[in-house]
Amino acid sequence: MKTLRYIGMAIFAVILNVHFIACSDDDEDEPQTTPATLAGTTWKIITSDEEGMEGVTYTFHEDMTVTVNPPRWSDITYSVNGNSLRIIFYESAYTEGELSINGNSALYQYQWFEMDGTPEESGMQHSMTLQKQ
């Protein structure tokens, strides 16, 4: 009787093993945008805790510049280090924080800094959700 039970467990283990092998993920997903691949993409702000930012678009260019529409600022550049995105405004202040991209949606959690690296007086953490255009 014990032998029959062991044979049954062995067959069950083989079936499970075949099932896992047969169900591997071989779908070819299209390339995902990551902070490192922002160049050439445009993102629209959907929600923001900073007043008046909803609807503004950021276009990230290959030369590490950013175009904002409607035009609020000029001379904007950006840099990426891992998931950290820094957007520099007029060489006088910048935002820096984590950019999490999931398909065509993104969450940017950031803080404002002076160019010397000092956090702005409020030291407040900000957040915005973006939609890829």
Secondary structure, DSSP 8 states (H G I E B T S, - for coil): -HHHHHHHHHHHHHHHHHHHHHT-----------GGG-TTEEEEEEEESSTT-TT-EEEE-TTSEEEEES----SEEEEEETTEEEEEETTTEEEEEEEEEETTEEEEEEEEEETTS-B-TT---EEEEEEE-
